[in-house]
Every structure is written in structure tokens, then in C-alpha cells.
Amino acid sequence: MDQKHYESLIKKFRLNDKDTGSTPVQIINLTKRILELTEHLKVQKKDVPAKRTLLKIVATRKTYLKYLKTQKLEKYTYEEFIKALNLKK
């Protein structure tokens, strides 16, 4: 996925025009970072700090997804959000 795809997802799921910190926006940004680090680690297999960072980001995203699942969402459902990001449940 490219930069424009993530920007369109952020526009779709943000709460208002200046929203940069809501849970869905943070999950989208973390997903983008995870994919970037994954591509980096395919080339640089021995980059231990990057591996550690990747694991921390994945754990953070998992926590945010768990929180988002408990929230009552008005604009969209949790399943729609997961499907838009191409994540497994």
C-alpha cells in the first residue's frame, strides 16, 4: 500500500479535519510504520534494533485494536475498519 492509500484511510476514519490522535488514526499510522519496518527487515535481516522496534509497534497496535473493539463507534464498525486496513481479526 502506498502513502495515498493511508492518507485516504485517515480522511475516512478521522473524527474531524484536525484529528491526528484518535485511536483509528493512530492504528493506521502504526500499520504504515509496521509495513515499512517489515520491508526494511527483508533486506537488513540482522538489524536487531529495528526488529525490537517492530515488535514494540505491533504490541502497541494490538493494544489500540483491543481498545477500539470495546468502543461504541458511530461512523463505522470495527469489522469495516479491520477490512479497510487488510488486517486479520
CNS distance restraints for C-alpha pairs under 8 A (distance, minus, plus):
assign (resid   1 and name CA) (resid   5 and name CA) 6.29 0.50 0.50
assign (resid   1 and name CA) (resid   6 and name CA) 7.61 0.50 0.50
assign (resid   2 and name CA) (resid   6 and name CA) 6.84 0.50 0.50
assign (resid   3 and name CA) (resid   7 and name CA) 6.28 0.50 0.50
assign (resid   4 and name CA) (resid   8 and name CA) 6.15 0.50 0.50
assign (resid   5 and name CA) (resid   9 and name CA) 6.31 0.50 0.50
assign (resid   6 and name CA) (resid  10 and name CA) 6.14 0.50 0.50
assign (resid   6 and name CA) (resid  28 and name CA) 6.93 0.50 0.50
assign (resid   6 and name CA) (resid  29 and name CA) 7.83 0.50 0.50
assign (resid   6 and name CA) (resid  32 and name CA) 7.35 0.50 0.50
assign (resid   7 and name CA) (resid  11 and name CA) 6.23 0.50 0.50
assign (resid   8 and name CA) (resid  12 and name CA) 6.16 0.50 0.50
assign (resid   9 and name CA) (resid  13 and name CA) 6.15 0.50 0.50
assign (resid   9 and name CA) (resid  28 and name CA) 7.51 0.50 0.50
assign (resid   9 and name CA) (resid  84 and name CA) 7.62 0.50 0.50
assign (resid  10 and name CA) (resid  14 and name CA) 5.63 0.50 0.50
assign (resid  10 and name CA) (resid  24 and name CA) 7.90 0.50 0.50
assign (resid  10 and name CA) (resid  25 and name CA) 5.77 0.50 0.50
assign (resid  10 and name CA) (resid  28 and name CA) 7.01 0.50 0.50
assign (resid  11 and name CA) (resid  17 and name CA) 7.91 0.50 0.50
assign (resid  13 and name CA) (resid  24 and name CA) 6.42 0.50 0.50
assign (resid  13 and name CA) (resid  25 and name CA) 6.92 0.50 0.50
assign (resid  14 and name CA) (resid  19 and name CA) 5.87 0.50 0.50
assign (resid  14 and name CA) (resid  20 and name CA) 7.61 0.50 0.50
assign (resid  14 and name CA) (resid  22 and name CA) 7.08 0.50 0.50
assign (resid  14 and name CA) (resid  24 and name CA) 6.99 0.50 0.50
assign (resid  14 and name CA) (resid  25 and name CA) 6.18 0.50 0.50
assign (resid  15 and name CA) (resid  19 and name CA) 6.00 0.50 0.50
assign (resid  15 and name CA) (resid  22 and name CA) 7.40 0.50 0.50
assign (resid  19 and name CA) (resid  25 and name CA) 7.82 0.50 0.50
assign (resid  20 and name CA) (resid  25 and name CA) 6.25 0.50 0.50
assign (resid  20 and name CA) (resid  26 and name CA) 7.39 0.50 0.50
assign (resid  21 and name CA) (resid  25 and name CA) 6.29 0.50 0.50
assign (resid  21 and name CA) (resid  26 and name CA) 6.05 0.50 0.50
assign (resid  22 and name CA) (resid  26 and name CA) 6.23 0.50 0.50
assign (resid  23 and name CA) (resid  27 and name CA) 6.15 0.50 0.50
assign (resid  23 and name CA) (resid  64 and name CA) 6.50 0.50 0.50
assign (resid  23 and name CA) (resid  68 and name CA) 6.85 0.50 0.50
assign (resid  24 and name CA) (resid  28 and name CA) 6.24 0.50 0.50
assign (resid  24 and name CA) (resid  68 and name CA) 7.61 0.50 0.50
assign (resid  25 and name CA) (resid  29 and name CA) 6.27 0.50 0.50
assign (resid  26 and name CA) (resid  30 and name CA) 6.08 0.50 0.50
assign (resid  27 and name CA) (resid  31 and name CA) 6.05 0.50 0.50
assign (resid  27 and name CA) (resid  61 and name CA) 5.86 0.50 0.50
assign (resid  27 and name CA) (resid  64 and name CA) 6.71 0.50 0.50
assign (resid  27 and name CA) (resid  65 and name CA) 7.30 0.50 0.50
assign (resid  28 and name CA) (resid  32 and name CA) 6.26 0.50 0.50
assign (resid  28 and name CA) (resid  85 and name CA) 7.41 0.50 0.50
assign (resid  29 and name CA) (resid  33 and name CA) 6.28 0.50 0.50
assign (resid  30 and name CA) (resid  34 and name CA) 6.08 0.50 0.50
assign (resid  30 and name CA) (resid  57 and name CA) 6.60 0.50 0.50
assign (resid  30 and name CA) (resid  58 and name CA) 7.80 0.50 0.50
assign (resid  30 and name CA) (resid  61 and name CA) 6.37 0.50 0.50
assign (resid  31 and name CA) (resid  35 and name CA) 6.31 0.50 0.50
assign (resid  31 and name CA) (resid  61 and name CA) 7.52 0.50 0.50
assign (resid  31 and name CA) (resid  85 and name CA) 7.93 0.50 0.50
assign (resid  32 and name CA) (resid  36 and name CA) 6.35 0.50 0.50
assign (resid  33 and name CA) (resid  37 and name CA) 6.18 0.50 0.50
assign (resid  34 and name CA) (resid  38 and name CA) 6.06 0.50 0.50
assign (resid  34 and name CA) (resid  54 and name CA) 6.24 0.50 0.50
assign (resid  34 and name CA) (resid  57 and name CA) 6.91 0.50 0.50
assign (resid  34 and name CA) (resid  58 and name CA) 7.06 0.50 0.50
assign (resid  35 and name CA) (resid  39 and name CA) 6.27 0.50 0.50
assign (resid  36 and name CA) (resid  40 and name CA) 6.29 0.50 0.50
assign (resid  37 and name CA) (resid  41 and name CA) 6.07 0.50 0.50
assign (resid  37 and name CA) (resid  50 and name CA) 6.94 0.50 0.50
assign (resid  37 and name CA) (resid  54 and name CA) 6.44 0.50 0.50
assign (resid  38 and name CA) (resid  42 and name CA) 6.33 0.50 0.50
assign (resid  38 and name CA) (resid  54 and name CA) 7.69 0.50 0.50
assign (resid  39 and name CA) (resid  43 and name CA) 6.99 0.50 0.50
assign (resid  40 and name CA) (resid  44 and name CA) 6.05 0.50 0.50
assign (resid  41 and name CA) (resid  45 and name CA) 5.13 0.50 0.50
assign (resid  41 and name CA) (resid  46 and name CA) 7.78 0.50 0.50
assign (resid  41 and name CA) (resid  47 and name CA) 6.94 0.50 0.50
assign (resid  41 and name CA) (resid  50 and name CA) 7.35 0.50 0.50
assign (resid  41 and name CA) (resid  51 and name CA) 7.34 0.50 0.50
assign (resid  47 and name CA) (resid  51 and name CA) 6.48 0.50 0.50
assign (resid  48 and name CA) (resid  52 and name CA) 6.23 0.50 0.50
assign (resid  49 and name CA) (resid  53 and name CA) 6.14 0.50 0.50
assign (resid  50 and name CA) (resid  54 and name CA) 6.04 0.50 0.50
assign (resid  51 and name CA) (resid  55 and name CA) 6.29 0.50 0.50
assign (resid  52 and name CA) (resid  56 and name CA) 6.30 0.50 0.50
assign (resid  53 and name CA) (resid  57 and name CA) 6.15 0.50 0.50
assign (resid  54 and name CA) (resid  58 and name CA) 6.13 0.50 0.50
assign (resid  55 and name CA) (resid  59 and name CA) 6.20 0.50 0.50
assign (resid  56 and name CA) (resid  60 and name CA) 6.19 0.50 0.50
assign (resid  57 and name CA) (resid  61 and name CA) 6.12 0.50 0.50
assign (resid  58 and name CA) (resid  62 and name CA) 6.12 0.50 0.50
assign (resid  59 and name CA) (resid  63 and name CA) 6.32 0.50 0.50
assign (resid  60 and name CA) (resid  64 and name CA) 6.34 0.50 0.50
assign (resid  61 and name CA) (resid  65 and name CA) 6.07 0.50 0.50
assign (resid  62 and name CA) (resid  66 and name CA) 6.15 0.50 0.50
assign (resid  63 and name CA) (resid  67 and name CA) 6.26 0.50 0.50
assign (resid  64 and name CA) (resid  68 and name CA) 6.04 0.50 0.50
assign (resid  65 and name CA) (resid  69 and name CA) 6.15 0.50 0.50
assign (resid  66 and name CA) (resid  70 and name CA) 6.80 0.50 0.50
assign (resid  67 and name CA) (resid  71 and name CA) 6.68 0.50 0.50
assign (resid  68 and name CA) (resid  78 and name CA) 7.32 0.50 0.50
assign (resid  69 and name CA) (resid  78 and name CA) 6.12 0.50 0.50
assign (resid  73 and name CA) (resid  77 and name CA) 6.25 0.50 0.50
assign (resid  73 and name CA) (resid  78 and name CA) 7.59 0.50 0.50
assign (resid  76 and name CA) (resid  80 and name CA) 6.45 0.50 0.50
assign (resid  76 and name CA) (resid  81 and name CA) 7.19 0.50 0.50
assign (resid  77 and name CA) (resid  81 and name CA) 6.49 0.50 0.50
assign (resid  78 and name CA) (resid  82 and name CA) 6.29 0.50 0.50
assign (resid  79 and name CA) (resid  83 and name CA) 6.09 0.50 0.50
assign (resid  80 and name CA) (resid  84 and name CA) 6.10 0.50 0.50
assign (resid  81 and name CA) (resid  85 and name CA) 6.45 0.50 0.50
assign (resid  82 and name CA) (resid  86 and name CA) 6.19 0.50 0.50
assign (resid  82 and name CA) (resid  87 and name CA) 5.42 0.50 0.50
assign (resid  82 and name CA) (resid  88 and name CA) 7.18 0.50 0.50
assign (resid  82 and name CA) (resid  89 and name CA) 7.13 0.50 0.50
assign (resid  83 and name CA) (resid  87 and name CA) 6.28 0.50 0.50
assign (resid  83 and name CA) (resid  88 and name CA) 7.99 0.50 0.50
